[in-house]
Amino acid sequence: MRTILLLIVSNTFMTFAWYGHLKKPDMPIWKAILISWGIAFFEYVFMVPANRLGYGQFNAFQLKTIQEAITLVVFMVFAVLYLKEPLKWNYLVGFGLIFLAVWVVFKK
């Protein structure tokens, strides 16, 4: 459970690092890059321990799959609440197919 919580926090930071600047299109690109790098540092502060703690309980393929699934959930919340973008049916179906892939990865 600690691994999952750390991955959620990590992905929240990374989502803001990658997409947070989109609300400020007038910001110079160099400034957006520097701010994003600063935010991304905190992503690593949580991602590295998440992977260290999770490895053994999960294999590397499973850890990466969990991380990607969490990224999609965090991004959906971010896009709707922060960027104010609509969540359309085709996005949900597409992400649903990705979650089907997650199920396949964890299938014994």
C-alpha positions as CSV (number, residue, x, y, z in Angstrom):
1,M,0.0,0.0,0.0
2,R,2.9,2.4,0.7
3,T,4.2,1.8,-2.8
4,I,0.8,2.8,-4.3
5,L,0.5,5.9,-2.1
6,L,4.0,7.0,-3.0
7,L,3.3,6.5,-6.7
8,I,0.1,8.6,-6.5
9,V,2.0,11.4,-4.9
10,S,4.9,11.0,-7.4
11,N,2.5,11.1,-10.4
12,T,0.7,14.1,-9.0
13,F,4.0,16.1,-9.0
14,M,4.9,14.8,-12.4
15,T,1.6,15.7,-13.9
16,F,1.9,19.2,-12.7
17,A,5.5,19.3,-14.0
18,W,4.5,18.2,-17.5
19,Y,1.1,19.9,-17.9
20,G,0.7,22.6,-15.2
21,H,2.2,25.2,-17.4
22,L,-0.5,24.7,-20.1
23,K,-2.7,27.2,-18.1
24,K,-0.1,29.9,-18.7
25,P,0.6,29.9,-22.4
26,D,2.2,33.4,-22.2
27,M,4.9,32.1,-19.8
28,P,8.3,32.0,-21.6
29,I,9.2,28.4,-22.4
30,W,12.5,28.6,-20.6
31,K,10.7,29.6,-17.4
32,A,8.1,26.7,-17.9
33,I,11.0,24.3,-18.3
34,L,12.8,25.5,-15.1
35,I,9.7,25.4,-13.1
36,S,8.9,21.9,-14.4
37,W,12.3,20.7,-13.5
38,G,11.9,22.0,-10.0
39,I,8.6,20.2,-9.6
40,A,9.9,17.0,-11.2
41,F,12.6,16.8,-8.4
42,F,9.8,16.0,-6.0
43,E,8.4,13.4,-8.3
44,Y,11.7,11.6,-8.0
45,V,11.7,12.0,-4.2
46,F,8.6,9.9,-4.1
47,M,9.1,7.6,-7.2
48,V,12.5,6.2,-6.2
49,P,11.3,5.0,-2.7
50,A,8.1,3.7,-4.2
51,N,10.0,1.5,-6.6
52,R,12.5,0.5,-3.9
53,L,9.7,-0.5,-1.5
54,G,7.6,-2.1,-4.2
55,Y,10.3,-4.2,-5.9
56,G,10.0,-7.7,-4.5
57,Q,6.3,-7.4,-3.8
58,F,6.0,-6.6,-7.5
59,N,8.3,-7.3,-10.3
60,A,9.6,-4.5,-12.5
61,F,7.0,-5.0,-15.2
62,Q,4.2,-4.9,-12.6
63,L,5.7,-1.8,-11.0
64,K,5.8,0.0,-14.3
65,T,2.3,-1.1,-15.2
66,I,1.0,0.2,-11.8
67,Q,2.8,3.5,-12.3
68,E,1.2,4.0,-15.8
69,A,-2.3,3.1,-14.5
70,I,-1.9,5.6,-11.7
71,T,-0.6,8.2,-14.1
72,L,-3.8,7.9,-16.2
73,V,-6.1,8.3,-13.1
74,V,-4.1,11.2,-11.8
75,F,-4.1,12.8,-15.3
76,M,-7.9,12.4,-15.7
77,V,-8.5,14.2,-12.4
78,F,-6.0,16.9,-13.3
79,A,-7.3,17.5,-16.8
80,V,-10.9,17.8,-15.5
81,L,-10.3,19.8,-12.3
82,Y,-7.3,21.9,-13.2
83,L,-7.3,22.3,-17.0
84,K,-11.2,22.2,-17.1
85,E,-11.2,19.8,-20.0
86,P,-14.2,17.6,-20.6
87,L,-13.9,13.8,-20.0
88,K,-15.4,12.3,-23.1
89,W,-16.7,8.8,-23.6
90,N,-13.9,7.8,-26.0
91,Y,-11.2,8.8,-23.4
92,L,-12.9,6.6,-20.9
93,V,-13.1,3.7,-23.4
94,G,-9.5,4.1,-24.4
95,F,-8.3,4.3,-20.8
96,G,-10.5,1.3,-20.0
97,L,-8.7,-0.7,-22.6
98,I,-5.4,0.3,-21.0
99,F,-6.8,-0.9,-17.7
100,L,-7.7,-4.2,-19.4
101,A,-4.0,-4.4,-20.3
102,V,-3.1,-3.9,-16.6
103,W,-5.3,-6.8,-15.7
104,V,-3.5,-8.9,-18.3
105,V,-0.1,-8.0,-16.9
106,F,-1.2,-9.2,-13.4
107,K,-3.0,-12.3,-14.7
108,K,-1.2,-15.5,-13.4
